[in-house]
Amino acid sequence: MNRAMYAAASGMAAQQTQLEIVADNLANADVAGFKGAAATFADVRAGSLGLGTTGVGKHAVFAQGKLVRSGGAFDVAIDGPGFFVVERGGARAYTRNGEFARQSDGMLRNSAGWALSGVRIPADALAVRVERDGRVAIDTPAAKDRTIAHLRLASFASPEALHALGATLFAATDASGRARLFAPGGRDGPALAFGMLERSNVSVIEAMMQILGAQRAYEANAKGVQAADEMLRIANNLHRG
Amino acid sequence: MDGLDWTTSAMRAARAQLDVATHNLANASTDGYRKSAATVALTERGLTVTARATHEQGAVRSTGRAFDLALLGDGAFRVGDDTTRSGAFTRDRDGWLIDDRGRRLHGAHGALRVSEHAKIDADGTVRDGGRVVDRIPLPPGTHLLAGALETSTVNPIGETLAILTAQRAFETAQKTLLAIDATRDKTANDVVRVR
C-alpha cells in the first residue's frame, strides 16, 4: 500500500507542476514575445515494478507567435527565429519582445528598462523606421532616410537551454552556447517587421484544456492515495484483539 | 492451501492491482507512456497478478518543436544505453539531439548530431541541409511524426475504477478472513470445552 501511496503522491506532484506551468503560460498569454513552457515527465521503474512518475525538466517552446499590427511607434517583431539583443547597466540579455519606447536619452527601451543594443536615436529625429533587414533609418529636418544603425539579431545553438530572467527575457548559459549575431533579412532567414508585435505563442484554449485535465488527474491521484490509506485501515482491522 | 492462505493471496493481489493502477494514474501526463495492464490469474499458489505493458497507440498532440518526435506504431527511441518512447528532444550546444535527461538520441550509426535546419522524415530518415545523414531505426509499419508528441495512454477514469475495484476486493477478502478466523475461534474455544 505504501508503494501505491507514494506512486499516487508522485502523480499529484506532477499534476501540480503541470498546473503551475500552464498557469504561468496563461498569465503571460497577452505578453508580446512570450514563449510558453512545457514540462516533461518520465515514469519511475525498478525492473517491472512501477513506482510513479517524476518531472525531468521544463523547457520553453520557441514556436513562432502570430505577428499583429500594434500601432506602437517603435514596435518591432521578428518573423522567424532569433532574439533582440538588449542591455541594461552593462548586462546583456535576449528577448523576442519588441515593444520598445523612445526615451529622452535616445535609447529604445522596453518597459523593464532594457535598451535595444546598438541603437541611439538623435534628438532631432522626427520619424524612425526599422527595415526588414535591420536597417534603422530616421528622418530629420535636414535629411530624409538617414541610416543610423543596423540591428543585429542573436541566435543560439540551443535556445531551449537559455536561462529565463523574466517572462520574455533570457540570458545565455554554458549549455545554450554563446550568442551568434547575424543580420536579419537574408533569403531564408528571419526578417524584422516594423510596427508589428509578436503575440505570445500560448493558445488560451489549449491552456484551459490542460488546466482542466491536470485538475482531474490530480483528483484521481488523490483518490489513489485515499484508497491506499483505506486499505491500510482495513488491514489494521484484521486483528480484532 | 487453506482458506486463510487463499484470502491472504487475494489481499496481496488486490494490493498489486492498486500498485499498477496508481502507477498508471501517476503517469497520466507522461508523454510516450503506455499503461500497464494488471492480469489476475488463479494458480495453485493462490491469486497472482502480473503487470504487462500494453501496445495501444497514444493520442498525438502537436508541439511546434522540430525535434519533438511521436512514434506512430511500436518501437522505441534509443537514448544512450536506454530506450524510451518519449520523443521530446532538443539540440544541445554542440548539435547533439538530447532528451530532457541529457541522453543522446541514436540513429543507425550512433548518436545523432545535426544542425538546426535538420528535418526528420516519417520513415526516420534524418536530413540535414538536403543531405541524408542518418536514419532512426524503426520497426516495419512504424512511422515518425516530427513536431508532435505521443501522449500517455492512461485513461484516468479506468484507473480510478481499477483502484475502487482493488479496494473493494481487498475489503471482501478481509471480511472473509475475519469470518474464517471467527469459525476457527469457535472451533478452538467453544466446540470442545474442556472442564
Interface residues (C-beta under 8 A of the other chain):
Chain A: M1 R3 A4 M5 A7 A8 S10 G11 A14 Q15 Q18 A38 A39 T40 F41 A42 D43 S48 L49 G50 L51 G52 T53 V56 G57 H59 V61 F62 A63 P81 A157 S158 E160 A161 D174 A175 S176 G177 N201 G213 A214 R216 A217 A220 N221 K223 G224 A227 A228 E230 M231 I234 A235 N237 L238 R240
Chain B: M11 A14 R15 L18 D19 V20 A21 T22 H23 N24 L25 A26 N27 A28 S29 T30 D31 Y33 S36 A51 T63 G64 R65 T84 S86 A88 T90 R91 D92 R93 D94 G95 D99 D100 R101 E116 P156 E159 T160 I163 L164 A166 Q167 F170 E171 Q174 L177 L178 D181
